[in-house]
Amino acid sequence: MSWDRVHRRHELVHAVLASGLTTVPPGLAVEVDAEFGGFGGFLQEVQRRWYRAFDARLDAVLEEWPRDLHDELVRQWQDLALTMPAARRMLDANADHPALVGADEQHRRRLHAATGLVLSPASLTEPLAGRRKQCLWSLLLGTT
């Protein structure tokens, strides 16, 4: 892929996410379809960017292996959601889209293999203190 194409894809992702919508704005639909092959391809690109950012954080966490790995990963997920709010909103709003399901499952399996965590439902909105641990997997799906 040429640098021009990589740059164009980046610009399109940024423009769509900057719109604040959880779908592609009508004015960008033709370009997104041409560049990503449709909304599903666009979602996969946003998802790849999200997981790349989260996995970089995961690598740093695993180097230290904190006492409470689960809570640290929840904190990292929540912090990344604050850092990349438009991407998180887009992925959460479209979590059931068929284009996202396979990579979510693959990432869940890799995360489980890397951490050994037993996954169960988790809430993104509740503070960590004062709640029972729930599963990181719901974080990956954006469910509560």
Protein Blocks (a to p, Z undefined) as FASTA:
>chain_A
ZZklmmmmmmmmmmmmmnopabdcfklmmmmmmmnopaklmmmmmmmmmmmmmmmmmmmm
mmnopablmlmmmmmmmmmmmmmmmlmmmmmmmmmgmklmmmmmmmmmmmmmmnopacdd
ddfkbcfehpacddfklmmnopZZ
